[in-house]
Amino acid sequence: MLEPIAWNRSASPVAAMIAPWTVPITGRLSRVALIGYSMSILVIIVTALSLIAACAGPARRF
C-alpha cells in the first residue's frame, strides 16, 4: 500500500512535465503549455540577470 503512493508522489512531477508535450501541437492545451513554459523560462532568465546584477555591486547596477 505504501509503495504505490510513494511511487505516484515521486512520478507526479515528471508526469506533470511530460503531459503537456503529449498533447498534439494543434490543440489549445499545448499552446497554453508552450506559452506557460516560455513565460517561466523568461522569468528565470530575468531573475538570474537581476541576481547577477545585484552581486556585481552598485557600480554595475542597471
Backbone as CSV, one residue per row, in Angstrom:
resi,resn,N_x,N_y,N_z,CA_x,CA_y,CA_z,C_x,C_y,C_z
1,MET,0.828,-1.205,0.000,0.000,0.000,0.000,0.867,1.260,0.000
2,LEU,1.986,1.230,0.708,2.804,2.434,0.806,3.648,2.647,-0.441
3,GLU,4.052,1.573,-1.108,4.941,1.756,-2.262,4.256,2.456,-3.436
4,PRO,3.018,2.074,-3.835,2.401,2.807,-4.954,2.191,4.284,-4.643
5,ILE,1.873,4.615,-3.378,1.660,6.023,-3.020,2.974,6.788,-3.169
6,ALA,4.068,6.208,-2.695,5.356,6.879,-2.820,5.765,6.983,-4.283
7,TRP,5.463,5.932,-5.067,5.841,5.979,-6.477,5.042,7.053,-7.208
8,ASN,3.733,7.154,-6.885,2.915,8.185,-7.526,3.381,9.574,-7.106
9,ARG,3.786,9.719,-5.870,4.229,11.028,-5.402,5.531,11.429,-6.098
10,SER,6.430,10.460,-6.321,7.702,10.787,-6.957,7.541,10.950,-8.460
11,ALA,6.560,10.294,-9.063,6.403,10.346,-10.515,5.457,11.453,-10.955
12,SER,4.714,12.062,-10.036,3.756,13.081,-10.458,4.425,14.319,-11.052
13,PRO,5.552,14.835,-10.534,6.173,15.990,-11.203,6.646,15.649,-12.604
14,VAL,7.169,14.430,-12.785,7.619,14.032,-14.120,6.427,13.947,-15.060
15,ALA,5.323,13.373,-14.589,4.126,13.285,-15.429,3.580,14.679,-15.724
16,ALA,3.653,15.586,-14.753,3.175,16.949,-14.988,4.048,17.659,-16.011
17,MET,5.345,17.331,-16.062,6.225,17.951,-17.046,6.028,17.322,-18.422
18,ILE,5.763,15.998,-18.465,5.665,15.313,-19.755,4.267,15.470,-20.353
19,ALA,3.236,15.545,-19.519,1.852,15.540,-20.016,1.558,16.651,-21.019
20,PRO,1.969,17.917,-20.815,1.625,18.935,-21.820,2.232,18.652,-23.184
21,TRP,3.396,17.974,-23.236,4.024,17.723,-24.530,3.335,16.587,-25.278
22,THR,2.584,15.732,-24.575,1.890,14.644,-25.256,0.647,15.144,-25.981
23,VAL,0.158,16.338,-25.627,-0.998,16.902,-26.321,-0.557,17.311,-27.723
24,PRO,-1.389,17.085,-28.747,-0.999,17.487,-30.107,-0.729,18.983,-30.193
25,ILE,0.164,19.348,-31.135,0.567,20.749,-31.254,-0.612,21.609,-31.701
26,THR,-1.534,21.037,-32.468,-2.675,21.813,-32.945,-3.681,22.069,-31.839
27,GLY,-3.554,21.385,-30.710,-4.502,21.565,-29.625,-4.268,22.872,-28.893
28,ARG,-5.298,23.312,-28.179,-5.199,24.563,-27.444,-4.370,24.393,-26.174
29,LEU,-4.413,23.191,-25.571,-3.669,22.973,-24.334,-2.171,23.075,-24.573
30,SER,-1.709,22.583,-25.726,-0.274,22.625,-25.977,0.192,24.062,-26.164
31,ARG,-0.645,24.900,-26.811,-0.264,26.302,-26.962,-0.180,26.977,-25.610
32,VAL,-1.160,26.715,-24.745,-1.138,27.307,-23.412,0.084,26.823,-22.643
33,ALA,0.412,25.529,-22.784,1.570,24.995,-22.080,2.856,25.607,-22.619
34,LEU,2.954,25.773,-23.940,4.159,26.382,-24.505,4.292,27.826,-24.048
35,ILE,3.174,28.556,-24.002,3.231,29.940,-23.523,3.659,29.960,-22.058
36,GLY,3.117,29.043,-21.259,3.497,28.993,-19.849,4.959,28.648,-19.664
37,TYR,5.456,27.677,-20.443,6.866,27.318,-20.329,7.760,28.471,-20.758
38,SER,7.416,29.168,-21.851,8.247,30.287,-22.299,8.222,31.415,-21.275
39,MET,7.061,31.675,-20.675,6.985,32.723,-19.662,7.815,32.350,-18.446
40,SER,7.770,31.078,-18.023,8.558,30.672,-16.864,10.047,30.757,-17.170
41,ILE,10.438,30.390,-18.402,11.849,30.489,-18.765,12.282,31.950,-18.773
42,LEU,11.433,32.845,-19.291,11.773,34.272,-19.288,11.899,34.786,-17.859
43,VAL,11.003,34.353,-16.961,11.079,34.789,-15.565,12.371,34.302,-14.931
44,ILE,12.768,33.045,-15.231,14.008,32.508,-14.674,15.199,33.306,-15.189
45,ILE,15.203,33.653,-16.483,16.322,34.417,-17.040,16.382,35.799,-16.401
46,VAL,15.234,36.449,-16.237,15.218,37.794,-15.656,15.698,37.757,-14.208
47,THR,15.264,36.758,-13.447,15.705,36.676,-12.057,17.200,36.391,-11.979
48,ALA,17.712,35.544,-12.883,19.148,35.265,-12.883,19.930,36.526,-13.224
49,LEU,19.473,37.287,-14.212,20.171,38.524,-14.575,20.120,39.529,-13.433
50,SER,18.996,39.621,-12.740,18.898,40.564,-11.630,19.800,40.138,-10.480
51,LEU,19.896,38.817,-10.233,20.806,38.352,-9.190,22.250,38.636,-9.562
52,ILE,22.604,38.429,-10.836,23.974,38.717,-11.272,24.255,40.209,-11.134
53,ALA,23.301,41.050,-11.509,23.496,42.492,-11.395,23.610,42.907,-9.931
54,ALA,22.851,42.263,-9.043,22.927,42.602,-7.625,24.252,42.149,-7.029
55,CYS,24.765,41.004,-7.496,26.036,40.512,-6.974,27.218,41.282,-7.551
56,ALA,27.045,41.914,-8.712,28.151,42.648,-9.330,28.472,43.911,-8.551
57,GLY,27.513,44.442,-7.806,27.790,45.618,-6.997,27.017,46.831,-7.474
58,PRO,27.031,47.909,-6.689,26.255,49.103,-7.050,26.788,49.791,-8.304
59,ALA,28.068,49.609,-8.624,28.643,50.290,-9.785,28.061,49.741,-11.085
60,ARG,27.659,48.462,-11.101,27.155,47.842,-12.329,25.645,47.662,-12.294
61,ARG,24.968,48.411,-11.455,23.514,48.257,-11.378,22.879,48.833,-12.635
62,PHE,21.902,48.099,-13.203,21.290,48.560,-14.455,20.262,49.653,-14.171
